[in-house]
Amino acid sequence: MIRDTSATDRLVEVKPDRRRQLILLGSGVIALVLLVWLAPGIGRLFSASGSVSSSRLSFATVERGLFVRDIAAEGKVVAAVSPTLYAASGGAVTLKVHAGDTVKKGQVLATIDSPELTNKLAQEESNADAMEVDYQRAQIDARKQRSALQKAFDNAQIDQQTAQRDLERYQKAFKLGAVPQMDVDRAQDALDKAEITAQHARSDLGMDNASLNFNIQSKKLAHERQLLLVADLKRQVDDLDVRSPVDGQVGQLFVAERATVAKDAQLLSVIDLSALQVEMQVPESFARDLGIGMTGEISGNGHVWKGIVSAISPEVVNGEVAARLRFEGDTPKQLRQNQRLSVRVLLDRRDNVLTVQRGSFVDESGGGYAYVVHDGIATKTPIRVGASSIDKVEILQGLKQGDRIVISGTDNFKGAATVAISN
């Protein structure tokens, strides 16, 4: 019979470990408290449509204070008066100056050799001389014809007076019986004929005089018209000497020496350095608020000058509008054409305005909503924005001071109502 170990086995009494029980009980209580405390956040986390890392976003806090609307941009110095000179006629160009030369108003900068125009002027001057001779000849012929007509009229009047006296003499002789009735009748016929001749002579004198005056007037008008043509050709010939319209400096030469150019071809430009302005490019969204007469600041070379908006381009190019500022007062002497300067134009200045840093959320949402961040959850909130500047935008409705919002990167939210933001 084989013996077992039952005789050596004995029951061991296990005593409860109270310390371990207390630790487990405390851990359970802590876990329960944490669960109750984190329950709302966990609920929001699970209710969010997605999660986006905060490293892909930019945030800003809504503030209340001074709001300055301005436009800051880089500008370049341009000449307010920079005329480009053109060829008045085709021909060979002889340049009298070089690029960068200082010139005075009226100084000859280039000449154009145009044989065609000079020959045409000589021909028309010859025609004008011939027309002047015709006009003078017409005057002389008119005086001769007037003299002949006046002579015929005077002779007719004398013949009429002679016939009148002959008739009176025959009538007296007839009464005395010295002459027959036939002689009286013949004298009467002679008087009637003399009167008719005198009437025609008077009519011819008046009509031919008007005709002569008309002929002289037509010759005179033709001569004057020719003189106007000659004067215009002289002006064109004078324009062959290209003169500077302003005091300034030669800018760019568009043609080479002795080059043959066509009419209206560009020759050179002149820059008036006494009237410099600053040209800046303004984003289209700000251009509608920009107005002529607004004040601004122009800075560069360690100096700051006051400026006034003098011109705004009516067209938009690549989303920008060109504007010009003139210097208030005298133009600084140390500036040069195309020099780069900083420009700032003040549009508006207000105190106690609710603002937030400008970001892409204004353009992405059209200013209709923003994502407000609270406890790691970004909530889509309707807002209404007002005026905007380069770095800030005015908040009219939907946000309050101290709110933290997402200002860029909201395209990652894809329009969701709530989004969890992870660290």
NUVEX-560423 format. One record per residue (C-alpha): residue number from 0; residue in one letter; x, y, z. Coordinates in Angstrom, 1 decimal. Example, Ala and Ser with C-alpha at 12.3 -4.5 7.8 and 13.67 -1.06 7.14 Angstrom:
residues 2
{0, 'a', {12.3, -4.5, 7.8}}
{1, 's', {13.7, -1.1, 7.1}}
END
This chain:
residues 423
{0, 'm', {0.0, 0.0, 0.0}}
{1, 'i', {1.5, 3.3, -1.1}}
{2, 'r', {1.4, 6.2, 1.5}}
{3, 'd', {0.3, 9.7, 0.3}}
{4, 't', {1.0, 13.2, 1.7}}
{5, 's', {-2.5, 13.8, 3.2}}
{6, 'a', {-1.1, 13.3, 6.7}}
{7, 't', {1.3, 16.2, 6.2}}
{8, 'd', {-1.2, 18.7, 4.6}}
{9, 'r', {-2.7, 21.4, 6.7}}
{10, 'l', {-5.2, 24.3, 6.2}}
{11, 'v', {-3.5, 27.8, 6.0}}
{12, 'e', {-5.7, 30.8, 7.0}}
{13, 'v', {-5.3, 33.8, 4.6}}
{14, 'k', {-5.7, 37.2, 6.4}}
{15, 'p', {-7.1, 40.1, 4.3}}
{16, 'd', {-4.6, 42.9, 3.2}}
{17, 'r', {-6.4, 46.2, 4.1}}
{18, 'r', {-3.7, 48.5, 2.7}}
{19, 'r', {-4.2, 47.0, -0.8}}
{20, 'q', {-8.0, 47.3, -0.4}}
{21, 'l', {-7.7, 51.0, 0.5}}
{22, 'i', {-5.4, 51.6, -2.5}}
{23, 'l', {-7.8, 50.0, -4.9}}
{24, 'l', {-10.7, 51.8, -3.4}}
{25, 'g', {-9.0, 55.1, -3.7}}
{26, 's', {-8.0, 54.5, -7.3}}
{27, 'g', {-11.6, 53.7, -8.2}}
{28, 'v', {-12.8, 56.9, -6.6}}
{29, 'i', {-10.2, 58.9, -8.4}}
{30, 'a', {-11.1, 57.3, -11.7}}
{31, 'l', {-14.8, 57.9, -11.1}}
{32, 'v', {-14.1, 61.6, -10.3}}
{33, 'l', {-12.0, 62.0, -13.4}}
{34, 'l', {-14.6, 60.4, -15.5}}
{35, 'v', {-17.3, 62.7, -14.2}}
{36, 'w', {-15.0, 65.8, -14.7}}
{37, 'l', {-14.0, 64.8, -18.3}}
{38, 'a', {-17.3, 63.6, -19.3}}
{39, 'p', {-18.4, 66.9, -21.0}}
{40, 'g', {-15.1, 67.2, -22.9}}
{41, 'i', {-15.2, 63.6, -23.9}}
{42, 'g', {-18.7, 64.1, -25.1}}
{43, 'r', {-17.8, 67.1, -27.2}}
{44, 'l', {-14.7, 65.2, -28.5}}
{45, 'f', {-16.9, 62.4, -29.7}}
{46, 's', {-19.5, 64.8, -31.1}}
{47, 'a', {-16.8, 66.7, -33.2}}
{48, 's', {-16.8, 66.0, -36.9}}
{49, 'g', {-13.0, 65.6, -37.1}}
{50, 's', {-9.7, 66.5, -35.5}}
{51, 'v', {-7.1, 68.9, -36.8}}
{52, 's', {-3.6, 69.6, -35.4}}
{53, 's', {-3.1, 73.1, -33.9}}
{54, 's', {0.2, 73.3, -35.8}}
{55, 'r', {-1.7, 73.7, -39.0}}
{56, 'l', {-3.8, 76.6, -37.7}}
{57, 's', {-3.3, 80.2, -36.6}}
{58, 'f', {-5.2, 81.7, -33.7}}
{59, 'a', {-6.0, 85.3, -32.6}}
{60, 't', {-7.9, 86.8, -29.7}}
{61, 'v', {-10.7, 89.4, -30.1}}
{62, 'e', {-9.7, 92.7, -28.6}}
{63, 'r', {-11.2, 96.1, -28.1}}
{64, 'g', {-9.3, 99.3, -28.7}}
{65, 'l', {-7.9, 101.6, -31.4}}
{66, 'f', {-8.7, 100.7, -35.0}}
{67, 'v', {-6.6, 102.3, -37.7}}
{68, 'r', {-7.5, 101.6, -41.3}}
{69, 'd', {-4.5, 102.3, -43.5}}
{70, 'i', {-2.8, 101.0, -46.7}}
{71, 'a', {0.9, 100.3, -46.5}}
{72, 'a', {2.7, 99.4, -49.7}}
{73, 'e', {6.0, 100.0, -51.5}}
{74, 'g', {6.0, 102.8, -54.0}}
{75, 'k', {8.4, 104.0, -56.6}}
{76, 'v', {9.3, 107.6, -57.6}}
{77, 'v', {7.9, 108.7, -60.9}}
{78, 'a', {7.8, 112.0, -62.7}}
{79, 'a', {4.4, 113.7, -62.7}}
{80, 'v', {5.3, 115.3, -66.0}}
{81, 's', {7.3, 112.9, -68.3}}
{82, 'p', {6.3, 113.7, -71.9}}
{83, 't', {7.4, 111.4, -74.8}}
{84, 'l', {8.3, 113.3, -78.0}}
{85, 'y', {7.2, 111.9, -81.4}}
{86, 'a', {8.3, 112.5, -85.0}}
{87, 'a', {6.1, 115.1, -86.7}}
{88, 's', {7.1, 113.8, -90.1}}
{89, 'g', {9.0, 110.9, -91.5}}
{90, 'g', {12.7, 111.3, -92.2}}
{91, 'a', {16.2, 110.9, -90.9}}
{92, 'v', {16.7, 111.8, -87.2}}
{93, 't', {19.8, 113.7, -85.9}}
{94, 'l', {20.0, 113.6, -82.1}}
{95, 'k', {21.3, 116.7, -80.3}}
{96, 'v', {21.4, 115.3, -76.8}}
{97, 'h', {22.2, 112.0, -74.9}}
{98, 'a', {20.2, 110.1, -72.3}}
{99, 'g', {20.6, 111.9, -68.9}}
{100, 'd', {21.5, 115.3, -70.3}}
{101, 't', {19.9, 118.3, -68.5}}
{102, 'v', {17.8, 120.4, -70.9}}
{103, 'k', {15.8, 123.6, -70.8}}
{104, 'k', {12.3, 124.3, -72.1}}
{105, 'g', {12.5, 125.1, -75.9}}
{106, 'q', {15.9, 123.6, -76.4}}
{107, 'v', {16.3, 121.6, -79.6}}
{108, 'l', {16.7, 117.9, -78.8}}
{109, 'a', {16.7, 116.4, -82.3}}
{110, 't', {16.1, 117.4, -85.9}}
{111, 'i', {14.3, 115.5, -88.6}}
{112, 'd', {15.5, 115.8, -92.2}}
{113, 's', {12.3, 115.6, -94.4}}
{114, 'p', {13.0, 116.7, -98.0}}
{115, 'e', {9.4, 115.8, -99.0}}
{116, 'l', {8.0, 118.3, -96.5}}
{117, 't', {10.4, 121.1, -97.2}}
{118, 'n', {9.9, 120.7, -101.0}}
{119, 'k', {6.1, 120.8, -100.5}}
{120, 'l', {6.5, 124.0, -98.5}}
{121, 'a', {8.5, 125.7, -101.3}}
{122, 'q', {5.9, 124.7, -103.9}}
{123, 'e', {3.0, 126.0, -101.8}}
{124, 'e', {4.9, 129.3, -101.1}}
{125, 's', {5.3, 129.7, -104.9}}
{126, 'n', {1.6, 129.0, -105.4}}
{127, 'a', {0.8, 131.6, -102.7}}
{128, 'd', {3.0, 134.2, -104.6}}
{129, 'a', {1.2, 133.4, -107.9}}
{130, 'm', {-2.2, 133.8, -106.2}}
{131, 'e', {-1.1, 137.2, -104.7}}
{132, 'v', {-0.2, 138.3, -108.3}}
{133, 'd', {-3.6, 137.2, -109.5}}
{134, 'y', {-5.3, 139.1, -106.7}}
{135, 'q', {-3.4, 142.3, -107.5}}
{136, 'r', {-4.1, 141.9, -111.2}}
{137, 'a', {-7.8, 141.5, -110.5}}
{138, 'q', {-7.7, 144.7, -108.6}}
{139, 'i', {-6.0, 146.6, -111.4}}
{140, 'd', {-8.4, 145.1, -114.1}}
{141, 'a', {-11.3, 146.1, -111.9}}
{142, 'r', {-10.1, 149.7, -111.7}}
{143, 'k', {-9.8, 149.8, -115.5}}
{144, 'q', {-13.2, 148.4, -116.1}}
{145, 'r', {-14.8, 150.7, -113.5}}
{146, 's', {-13.1, 153.7, -115.2}}
{147, 'a', {-14.4, 152.6, -118.7}}
{148, 'l', {-17.9, 152.1, -117.3}}
{149, 'q', {-17.8, 155.4, -115.5}}
{150, 'k', {-16.7, 157.1, -118.7}}
{151, 'a', {-19.6, 155.5, -120.7}}
{152, 'f', {-22.0, 156.6, -118.1}}
{153, 'd', {-20.7, 160.2, -118.0}}
{154, 'n', {-20.8, 160.4, -121.9}}
{155, 'a', {-24.4, 159.1, -121.8}}
{156, 'q', {-25.4, 161.8, -119.3}}
{157, 'i', {-23.8, 164.5, -121.5}}
{158, 'd', {-25.6, 163.2, -124.6}}
{159, 'q', {-28.8, 163.2, -122.7}}
{160, 'q', {-28.3, 166.9, -121.6}}
{161, 't', {-27.4, 167.8, -125.2}}
{162, 'a', {-30.5, 166.1, -126.6}}
{163, 'q', {-32.6, 167.9, -123.9}}
{164, 'r', {-31.2, 171.3, -125.0}}
{165, 'd', {-31.7, 170.5, -128.7}}
{166, 'l', {-35.4, 169.6, -128.0}}
{167, 'e', {-36.0, 172.8, -126.1}}
{168, 'r', {-34.4, 174.9, -128.9}}
{169, 'y', {-36.5, 173.2, -131.6}}
{170, 'q', {-39.7, 173.6, -129.6}}
{171, 'k', {-39.0, 177.4, -129.3}}
{172, 'a', {-38.2, 177.6, -133.0}}
{173, 'f', {-41.4, 175.7, -133.9}}
{174, 'k', {-43.5, 178.1, -131.9}}
{175, 'l', {-42.0, 181.0, -133.9}}
{176, 'g', {-42.6, 179.1, -137.1}}
{177, 'a', {-38.9, 178.8, -137.9}}
{178, 'v', {-38.8, 174.9, -138.0}}
{179, 'p', {-41.3, 172.3, -139.0}}
{180, 'q', {-42.9, 169.8, -136.6}}
{181, 'm', {-40.7, 167.0, -138.0}}
{182, 'd', {-37.6, 168.6, -136.6}}
{183, 'v', {-39.2, 168.8, -133.1}}
{184, 'd', {-40.2, 165.1, -133.3}}
{185, 'r', {-36.7, 164.2, -134.4}}
{186, 'a', {-35.2, 166.0, -131.4}}
{187, 'q', {-37.7, 164.3, -129.1}}
{188, 'd', {-36.6, 160.9, -130.4}}
{189, 'a', {-32.9, 161.8, -129.9}}
{190, 'l', {-33.7, 162.8, -126.3}}
{191, 'd', {-35.5, 159.5, -125.6}}
{192, 'k', {-32.6, 157.6, -127.1}}
{193, 'a', {-30.1, 159.5, -125.0}}
{194, 'e', {-32.1, 158.8, -121.8}}
{195, 'i', {-32.2, 155.1, -122.5}}
{196, 't', {-28.5, 155.0, -123.2}}
{197, 'a', {-27.9, 156.8, -119.9}}
{198, 'q', {-30.1, 154.3, -118.0}}
{199, 'h', {-28.2, 151.4, -119.4}}
{200, 'a', {-24.9, 153.0, -118.7}}
{201, 'r', {-26.0, 153.5, -115.1}}
{202, 's', {-27.2, 149.9, -114.8}}
{203, 'd', {-24.0, 148.5, -116.4}}
{204, 'l', {-21.9, 150.5, -114.0}}
{205, 'g', {-23.7, 149.1, -110.9}}
{206, 'm', {-23.8, 145.4, -112.2}}
{207, 'd', {-20.3, 145.3, -113.5}}
{208, 'n', {-19.0, 146.9, -110.3}}
{209, 'a', {-20.6, 144.1, -108.2}}
{210, 's', {-19.2, 141.5, -110.5}}
{211, 'l', {-15.7, 143.0, -110.3}}
{212, 'n', {-16.0, 143.1, -106.5}}
{213, 'f', {-17.0, 139.4, -106.4}}
{214, 'n', {-14.1, 138.5, -108.6}}
{215, 'i', {-11.7, 140.4, -106.4}}
{216, 'q', {-13.1, 138.8, -103.3}}
{217, 's', {-12.8, 135.3, -104.7}}
{218, 'k', {-9.1, 136.0, -105.6}}
{219, 'k', {-8.5, 137.3, -102.1}}
{220, 'l', {-10.1, 134.3, -100.4}}
{221, 'a', {-8.1, 131.9, -102.6}}
{222, 'h', {-4.9, 133.8, -101.7}}
{223, 'e', {-5.8, 133.7, -97.9}}
{224, 'r', {-6.5, 130.0, -98.1}}
{225, 'q', {-3.2, 129.4, -99.7}}
{226, 'l', {-1.5, 131.5, -97.0}}
{227, 'l', {-3.1, 129.3, -94.3}}
{228, 'l', {-1.8, 126.2, -96.1}}
{229, 'v', {1.7, 127.7, -96.2}}
{230, 'a', {1.5, 128.6, -92.5}}
{231, 'd', {0.5, 125.1, -91.6}}
{232, 'l', {3.4, 123.7, -93.7}}
{233, 'k', {5.8, 126.1, -92.0}}
{234, 'r', {4.6, 124.9, -88.6}}
{235, 'q', {5.2, 121.3, -89.7}}
{236, 'v', {8.7, 122.3, -90.9}}
{237, 'd', {9.4, 124.0, -87.6}}
{238, 'd', {8.3, 120.9, -85.8}}
{239, 'l', {11.1, 119.0, -87.5}}
{240, 'd', {13.2, 120.6, -84.8}}
{241, 'v', {12.1, 118.6, -81.8}}
{242, 'r', {12.1, 120.9, -78.7}}
{243, 's', {11.9, 120.1, -75.0}}
{244, 'p', {8.4, 121.1, -73.6}}
{245, 'v', {9.8, 121.3, -70.0}}
{246, 'd', {12.9, 122.0, -68.0}}
{247, 'g', {14.2, 118.6, -67.0}}
{248, 'q', {16.4, 115.7, -68.0}}
{249, 'v', {16.5, 113.5, -71.1}}
{250, 'g', {15.1, 110.1, -70.1}}
{251, 'q', {15.2, 107.4, -72.8}}
{252, 'l', {16.2, 107.5, -76.4}}
{253, 'f', {14.0, 105.3, -78.6}}
{254, 'v', {15.9, 105.8, -81.9}}
{255, 'a', {19.6, 105.6, -83.0}}
{256, 'e', {21.5, 108.4, -84.6}}
{257, 'r', {20.6, 109.1, -88.2}}
{258, 'a', {17.9, 106.5, -88.1}}
{259, 't', {15.0, 106.8, -90.6}}
{260, 'v', {11.7, 107.0, -88.8}}
{261, 'a', {8.0, 107.2, -89.9}}
{262, 'k', {5.6, 109.8, -88.8}}
{263, 'd', {4.5, 109.7, -85.2}}
{264, 'a', {7.4, 107.4, -84.2}}
{265, 'q', {8.7, 107.7, -80.6}}
{266, 'l', {12.0, 109.6, -80.5}}
{267, 'l', {12.8, 110.3, -76.8}}
{268, 's', {11.3, 111.1, -73.4}}
{269, 'v', {12.0, 114.1, -71.1}}
{270, 'i', {11.6, 113.9, -67.3}}
{271, 'd', {10.5, 117.0, -65.3}}
{272, 'l', {12.4, 116.4, -62.0}}
{273, 's', {10.8, 119.4, -60.3}}
{274, 'a', {7.5, 117.5, -60.1}}
{275, 'l', {8.1, 114.0, -58.7}}
{276, 'q', {5.3, 111.8, -57.4}}
{277, 'v', {5.2, 108.3, -55.8}}
{278, 'e', {3.3, 105.5, -57.5}}
{279, 'm', {1.9, 102.6, -55.4}}
{280, 'q', {-0.1, 99.5, -56.2}}
{281, 'v', {-3.2, 99.1, -54.0}}
{282, 'p', {-5.1, 95.8, -53.6}}
{283, 'e', {-8.5, 95.9, -55.3}}
{284, 's', {-10.3, 95.3, -51.9}}
{285, 'f', {-8.8, 98.6, -50.5}}
{286, 'a', {-9.0, 100.6, -53.7}}
{287, 'r', {-12.7, 101.4, -53.3}}
{288, 'd', {-12.0, 103.1, -50.0}}
{289, 'l', {-9.2, 105.1, -51.4}}
{290, 'g', {-10.0, 108.7, -52.5}}
{291, 'i', {-8.2, 111.6, -54.0}}
{292, 'g', {-7.1, 114.1, -51.4}}
{293, 'm', {-6.4, 111.6, -48.6}}
{294, 't', {-3.3, 112.2, -46.6}}
{295, 'g', {-0.4, 109.7, -46.3}}
{296, 'e', {3.2, 109.3, -45.3}}
{297, 'i', {6.2, 108.7, -47.6}}
{298, 's', {9.4, 107.4, -46.0}}
{299, 'g', {12.8, 106.5, -47.3}}
{300, 'n', {16.5, 107.4, -46.9}}
{301, 'g', {15.8, 108.1, -43.2}}
{302, 'h', {13.3, 110.8, -44.0}}
{303, 'v', {9.5, 111.0, -43.7}}
{304, 'w', {7.5, 113.3, -46.0}}
{305, 'k', {3.8, 114.1, -46.0}}
{306, 'g', {1.9, 113.2, -49.2}}
{307, 'i', {-1.6, 113.6, -50.7}}
{308, 'v', {-3.3, 111.1, -53.0}}
{309, 's', {-3.4, 112.9, -56.4}}
{310, 'a', {-4.6, 110.3, -58.8}}
{311, 'i', {-6.2, 106.8, -58.8}}
{312, 's', {-6.3, 104.6, -61.9}}
{313, 'p', {-9.8, 103.6, -63.1}}
{314, 'e', {-8.7, 100.1, -64.1}}
{315, 'v', {-7.7, 97.0, -62.2}}
{316, 'v', {-4.6, 95.1, -63.4}}
{317, 'n', {-3.7, 91.7, -61.8}}
{318, 'g', {-6.0, 92.5, -58.8}}
{319, 'e', {-4.3, 95.8, -58.1}}
{320, 'v', {-5.1, 99.5, -58.7}}
{321, 'a', {-2.3, 102.1, -59.4}}
{322, 'a', {-2.5, 105.3, -57.3}}
{323, 'r', {-0.2, 108.3, -57.1}}
{324, 'l', {0.8, 110.5, -54.2}}
{325, 'r', {2.3, 114.0, -54.6}}
{326, 'f', {4.5, 115.6, -52.0}}
{327, 'e', {2.9, 118.2, -49.8}}
{328, 'g', {5.1, 121.2, -50.2}}
{329, 'd', {8.3, 121.3, -52.2}}
{330, 't', {9.6, 118.1, -53.8}}
{331, 'p', {12.6, 116.6, -52.0}}
{332, 'k', {15.8, 117.2, -54.0}}
{333, 'q', {17.5, 113.9, -53.1}}
{334, 'l', {15.0, 111.6, -54.8}}
{335, 'r', {15.6, 109.9, -58.2}}
{336, 'q', {13.4, 108.4, -60.8}}
{337, 'n', {12.2, 104.8, -60.0}}
{338, 'q', {13.6, 105.0, -56.4}}
{339, 'r', {11.8, 102.7, -54.0}}
{340, 'l', {10.0, 104.3, -51.0}}
{341, 's', {7.5, 103.1, -48.3}}
{342, 'v', {4.0, 104.6, -48.5}}
{343, 'r', {1.3, 104.6, -45.9}}
{344, 'v', {-2.2, 106.1, -46.6}}
{345, 'l', {-4.5, 106.6, -43.6}}
{346, 'l', {-8.1, 105.7, -44.4}}
{347, 'd', {-9.8, 105.8, -41.0}}
{348, 'r', {-9.1, 106.1, -37.3}}
{349, 'r', {-11.5, 105.1, -34.5}}
{350, 'd', {-11.3, 104.3, -30.8}}
{351, 'n', {-13.1, 101.5, -28.7}}
{352, 'v', {-13.6, 99.2, -31.7}}
{353, 'l', {-13.9, 95.4, -31.4}}
{354, 't', {-11.2, 93.9, -33.7}}
{355, 'v', {-9.3, 90.8, -34.4}}
{356, 'q', {-6.2, 90.1, -36.4}}
{357, 'r', {-6.9, 89.8, -40.1}}
{358, 'g', {-6.5, 86.3, -41.6}}
{359, 's', {-7.7, 84.1, -44.4}}
{360, 'f', {-10.9, 83.3, -42.6}}
{361, 'v', {-12.3, 86.6, -43.8}}
{362, 'd', {-11.8, 85.7, -47.4}}
{363, 'e', {-12.7, 82.0, -47.0}}
{364, 's', {-16.0, 82.6, -45.3}}
{365, 'g', {-16.7, 86.0, -46.8}}
{366, 'g', {-16.9, 87.4, -43.3}}
{367, 'g', {-20.0, 85.3, -42.5}}
{368, 'y', {-18.6, 83.0, -39.8}}
{369, 'a', {-15.6, 82.2, -37.7}}
{370, 'y', {-14.4, 79.2, -35.6}}
{371, 'v', {-14.4, 80.0, -31.9}}
{372, 'v', {-12.0, 77.8, -29.9}}
{373, 'h', {-13.1, 76.7, -26.4}}
{374, 'd', {-11.6, 73.7, -24.5}}
{375, 'g', {-9.9, 72.4, -27.6}}
{376, 'i', {-13.1, 72.4, -29.7}}
{377, 'a', {-13.5, 74.9, -32.6}}
{378, 't', {-17.2, 75.8, -33.1}}
{379, 'k', {-18.5, 77.4, -36.2}}
{380, 't', {-20.1, 80.7, -35.2}}
{381, 'p', {-22.0, 83.2, -37.4}}
{382, 'i', {-20.4, 86.7, -37.3}}
{383, 'r', {-20.6, 90.0, -39.1}}
{384, 'v', {-17.5, 91.9, -40.0}}
{385, 'g', {-17.1, 95.6, -40.8}}
{386, 'a', {-14.2, 97.6, -42.1}}
{387, 's', {-10.8, 96.0, -42.5}}
{388, 's', {-7.2, 97.2, -42.6}}
{389, 'i', {-3.9, 95.5, -43.6}}
{390, 'd', {-3.6, 93.6, -40.3}}
{391, 'k', {-7.0, 93.9, -38.5}}
{392, 'v', {-10.7, 93.5, -39.2}}
{393, 'e', {-13.6, 95.1, -37.4}}
{394, 'i', {-16.1, 92.7, -35.7}}
{395, 'l', {-19.7, 94.0, -35.6}}
{396, 'q', {-21.6, 91.0, -34.4}}
{397, 'g', {-21.1, 87.4, -33.2}}
{398, 'l', {-17.9, 87.7, -31.1}}
{399, 'k', {-17.0, 89.3, -27.8}}
{400, 'q', {-13.8, 90.6, -26.3}}
{401, 'g', {-11.5, 87.7, -25.3}}
{402, 'd', {-12.8, 85.1, -27.7}}
{403, 'r', {-10.1, 83.1, -29.3}}
{404, 'i', {-10.8, 82.2, -33.0}}
{405, 'v', {-9.0, 80.4, -35.8}}
{406, 'i', {-7.9, 83.1, -38.3}}
{407, 's', {-6.2, 80.8, -40.9}}
{408, 'g', {-6.2, 77.1, -41.8}}
{409, 't', {-10.0, 76.8, -41.6}}
{410, 'd', {-10.0, 75.2, -45.0}}
{411, 'n', {-9.0, 72.0, -43.1}}
{412, 'f', {-12.3, 72.0, -41.3}}
{413, 'k', {-14.2, 71.5, -44.6}}
{414, 'g', {-17.1, 73.6, -43.2}}
{415, 'a', {-17.8, 71.3, -40.2}}
{416, 'a', {-19.9, 72.7, -37.4}}
{417, 't', {-17.4, 71.5, -34.7}}
{418, 'v', {-13.8, 70.4, -35.0}}
{419, 'a', {-11.5, 69.0, -32.3}}
{420, 'i', {-8.1, 70.7, -32.1}}
{421, 's', {-5.2, 68.4, -31.1}}
{422, 'n', {-1.9, 69.6, -29.8}}
END
